[in-house]
Amino acid sequence: MSAITKTYNAPVAQIKKRRRRNWTPYFLLLPSLIYLAMFFAWPMFRSLTLAFRTTDTLLTIRDAPDFSGDAVGKLQQNSQFQLIGGQGNIVETPGETGTEVWFHINGEDADGNPLDGWVFERTVRVDDRENDDDPATSGIIRRPRRTEEEHPTVPVYTRPGPAGFTEIAGQIVAETPVIISEVADVEIWYQLRAEKDNGDVIEGWAAKDFVDIINESEGLARVDKGDSGEWTTRFIERMINDRAFIPAVRTTFLLMALIIPIQFVVAITMSLVIQSRLKGNSLFLYVFSIPLGVSDLATGIVWFAIFTQRGYINSFLTTLGLVDQPVTFIDPDKQHFIILAIVLAEVWRATSIVMVIVVSGLQAIPHETLEAAELFGASFWQRLRHVILPMLKPSLQVALILRTILAFQVFAVVIAIAGRGTTVLANETFLWYDEFRNNNVAAAYAGFILLLSMITAIFYLRAVRTQEEKAG
């Protein structure tokens, strides 16, 4: 009986040992996953969030002049309201918003009576100190700007606070020397009353940093910026309604429809030449790869020079006597010439990328397969159609996805050749980010490019499949 038990226990132990999971591949993949999460997934999520979320369009109105006060409501950015009060809070350390520096001074008013109170820092020209870190101890009242009075006066307040809502202790004449007895960081708060779009009236407090005073005498102000954001489709709508959106989409797809087919035909031809048995065929690989070392911008500048009035094309046409005077190719009114120049520049620059991928695919095709097709009497075109291209599908799939994504991102070549005369999606993204300083609409454009890239990638993965993939 024990012999039988030993006989059965040995295979069971071997099976258990064989079933132990090998974690080595997962540990090897872990650095790659961390890298993708840190430098791709998280930045991509943050950038796409900009297209759907604002960061400072809602201002929280509080029941007390303090950031710890309870919220009584929110106002949209640019909402107007009435100022009904104000207060200054002395703080030991600056809070969530910027603070103002106020001086407690001692001096004399115009009648020579003692006067002490608070003034804003810019009201006093502080006397020189040995070290900048030393506290201010004395100074002179500055002369107010934009005044024609011979002896203008400056208000001194009983406590720090906004003008119009703080009690005035007296008036001090400009150029009067004063003693600075205290320096304080002050948060300025405004009490406001606003009517929302639905008719509700809201009263509360808001910090000065968020308030833009429109008319000080009437106490009219607006929300300059908020302290919180909201989810919205406003930036997507602004992108779609942008006057340059449709032309940018149209030009991007036009360039993609023209460039990609030409590139693939030329790249496959170049790859077949490299893989041929011609003498010195390896030299073609180095010659065809030269554009890989040239930047997008440099390519655009070179091709722009070719199409200028003093460029190579005009010189060639003039030499042959085909034209009497130089032709203006790069002209906003001649979009077809601009598109032609961009297509030629992109075909010259990026065809080598497709060629490298196709060459690697051709090298993976067994020579025996091609020799067998040739032995059975297949012509070159028959071998290309029925043998080479079907076996190149995985490589063509990768090349199509890569080139389509890069076609959606074409930017430097268009800028160098056409400037602002022709626009594409990448150009509009940069324009909104750099010139209009609107990260949200720029993120909407970037997200739209990403969406188009994902859709085309999925389409290619489904359309360009091998027989094994279709069967599976």
Residue pairs with C-beta under 8 A, 6 or more apart in sequence:
44 450
47 443
47 446
47 447
48 443
48 446
48 447
48 450
49 443
50 235
50 439
50 440
50 442
50 443
51 235
51 236
51 440
51 443
51 444
51 446
51 447
52 231
52 232
52 233
52 235
52 236
53 229
53 230
53 231
53 232
54 226
54 229
54 230
54 232
54 234
54 440
55 229
56 77
56 225
56 226
56 227
56 228
56 229
57 76
57 77
57 226
57 229
57 230
57 232
58 74
58 75
58 76
58 77
58 226
58 227
58 228
58 229
58 230
59 74
59 75
59 76
59 77
59 79
59 206
59 210
59 223
59 225
59 226
59 227
59 228
60 71
60 73
60 74
60 226
60 227
60 228
61 71
61 72
61 73
61 74
61 75
61 192
61 194
61 202
61 203
61 204
61 205
61 206
62 69
62 70
62 71
62 72
62 204
62 205
62 206
63 69
63 70
63 71
63 72
63 204
63 205
64 70
64 205
65 87
65 89
65 187
65 189
65 191
65 205
66 89
66 189
66 205
67 95
67 96
67 207
69 205
72 202
72 203
72 204
73 196
73 200
73 202
73 204
74 226
74 228
75 81
75 194
75 196
75 202
75 223
75 226
76 223
76 226
77 223
77 224
77 225
77 226
78 222
78 223
79 194
79 196
79 222
79 223
80 194
80 214
80 220
80 221
80 222
81 192
81 193
81 194
81 195
81 221
81 222
81 223
82 192
82 193
82 194
82 219
82 220
82 221
83 164
83 165
83 190
83 191
83 192
83 213
83 219
83 220
83 221
84 191
84 192
84 193
84 203
84 219
85 165
85 190
85 191
86 161
86 162
86 164
86 165
86 166
86 188
86 189
86 190
86 191
87 161
87 162
87 165
87 188
87 189
87 191
87 205
88 100
88 102
88 159
88 160
88 161
88 162
88 166
88 186
88 187
88 188
88 189
89 186
89 187
89 189
90 160
90 184
90 185
90 186
91 99
91 185
91 186
91 187
92 185
93 185
94 185
95 187
96 207
96 227
97 187
97 207
97 208
97 209
97 210
98 209
99 185
99 186
99 187
100 120
100 121
100 160
100 185
100 186
100 187
100 188
100 208
101 120
101 121
101 183
101 184
101 185
101 186
102 118
102 119
102 120
102 121
102 160
102 183
102 184
102 186
103 118
103 119
103 120
103 121
103 123
103 124
103 136
103 139
103 180
103 182
103 183
104 116
104 117
104 118
104 180
104 181
104 182
104 183
104 184
105 116
105 117
105 118
105 119
105 124
105 139
105 156
105 172
105 178
105 179
105 180
105 181
106 114
106 115
106 116
106 178
106 179
106 181
107 114
107 115
107 116
107 141
107 172
107 176
107 177
107 178
107 179
108 114
108 115
108 172
108 176
109 115
109 170
109 171
109 172
109 173
110 151
110 153
110 171
110 172
110 173
113 170
115 156
115 169
115 170
115 172
116 156
116 169
116 181
117 156
117 157
117 158
117 169
117 170
118 156
118 157
118 158
118 159
118 160
118 184
119 141
119 154
119 155
119 156
119 157
119 172
122 142
123 141
123 142
123 154
124 136
124 139
124 140
124 141
124 142
124 178
124 180
125 139
125 140
125 141
125 142
126 136
126 138
126 139
126 180
127 136
127 137
127 138
127 139
127 140
129 136
129 137
135 180
135 183
136 180
136 183
137 179
137 180
138 177
138 178
138 179
138 180
139 177
139 178
139 180
140 175
140 176
140 177
140 178
141 154
141 172
141 173
141 174
141 175
141 176
141 178
142 154
142 174
143 152
143 174
143 175
144 152
144 154
144 174
151 173
151 174
152 173
152 174
153 171
153 172
153 173
153 174
154 171
154 172
154 173
154 174
155 163
155 168
155 170
155 171
156 168
156 169
156 170
156 171
156 172
157 166
157 167
157 168
157 169
158 166
158 167
158 168
158 169
159 166
159 167
160 166
160 184
160 186
160 188
161 186
161 188
162 188
162 190
162 208
163 216
164 216
164 219
165 190
165 191
172 178
187 207
187 208
188 207
188 208
189 205
189 206
189 207
189 208
190 205
190 206
190 207
190 208
190 211
190 221
191 203
191 204
191 205
192 203
192 204
192 205
192 206
192 211
192 221
193 201
193 202
193 203
194 201
194 202
194 203
195 201
195 202
196 202
206 223
209 224
209 225
210 223
210 224
210 225
210 226
210 227
211 221
211 222
211 223
211 224
212 221
212 222
212 223
212 224
213 220
213 221
214 220
214 221
214 222
235 440
235 441
235 443
235 444
236 444
238 441
238 444
239 245
239 441
239 444
239 445
239 448
242 428
242 441
244 423
244 428
244 431
245 428
247 423
248 423
248 424
248 425
248 427
248 428
249 425
251 339
251 422
251 423
251 424
252 407
252 408
252 410
252 424
252 425
254 339
255 339
255 342
255 343
255 346
255 407
255 410
255 424
256 404
256 407
256 408
258 339
258 343
259 343
259 346
259 347
259 350
259 403
259 407
260 400
260 403
260 404
260 407
262 343
262 347
263 346
263 347
263 350
263 351
263 354
263 403
264 354
264 396
264 399
264 400
264 403
266 347
266 351
267 351
267 352
267 354
267 355
267 358
267 399
268 358
268 392
270 284
270 288
270 351
270 355
271 355
271 358
271 359
271 362
272 362
272 384
273 281
273 284
274 281
274 282
274 284
274 285
274 288
274 355
274 359
275 281
275 359
275 362
275 363
285 359
288 352
288 355
289 352
289 355
289 356
290 352
291 299
291 348
291 349
291 350
291 351
291 352
292 352
292 353
292 356
294 302
294 349
295 412
296 349
296 411
296 412
296 413
297 412
297 413
297 415
297 416
299 345
299 348
299 349
299 412
299 413
299 416
300 345
300 412
300 413
300 414
300 415
300 416
300 417
301 416
302 345
303 341
303 344
303 345
303 348
303 413
303 416
303 417
304 330
304 341
304 416
304 417
305 311
305 312
306 312
306 313
306 341
307 313
307 329
307 330
307 337
307 341
307 417
308 314
308 329
308 330
309 326
309 327
309 328
310 326
313 327
313 329
314 323
314 326
314 327
317 323
317 327
318 325
318 326
328 334
329 337
329 338
329 341
330 337
330 338
330 341
330 417
330 418
330 421
331 337
331 338
331 421
332 338
332 421
332 422
335 421
335 422
338 417
338 418
338 421
338 422
339 422
341 417
341 418
342 410
342 413
342 414
342 417
342 418
342 422
345 413
345 417
346 407
346 410
346 413
349 413
350 403
350 406
353 399
353 402
353 403
353 406
354 399
354 402
354 403
357 395
357 398
357 399
357 402
358 392
358 395
358 396
358 399
360 395
361 391
361 392
361 394
361 395
361 396
362 388
362 392
364 391
364 395
365 387
365 388
365 391
365 392
369 387
369 391
370 383
370 387
370 388
373 382
373 383
373 386
373 387
374 383
378 386
378 387
389 396
390 466
390 467
393 464
393 465
393 466
394 466
396 464
397 460
397 461
397 464
397 465
400 460
400 464
401 456
401 457
401 460
401 461
404 453
404 456
404 457
404 460
405 453
405 456
405 457
408 425
408 426
408 449
408 452
408 453
409 426
409 449
410 424
410 426
411 424
411 426
411 427
411 430
414 422
414 423
414 424
414 426
414 427
415 427
425 445
425 448
425 449
426 449
428 445
429 442
429 445
429 446
429 449
430 442
432 438
432 441
432 442
432 445
433 439
433 442
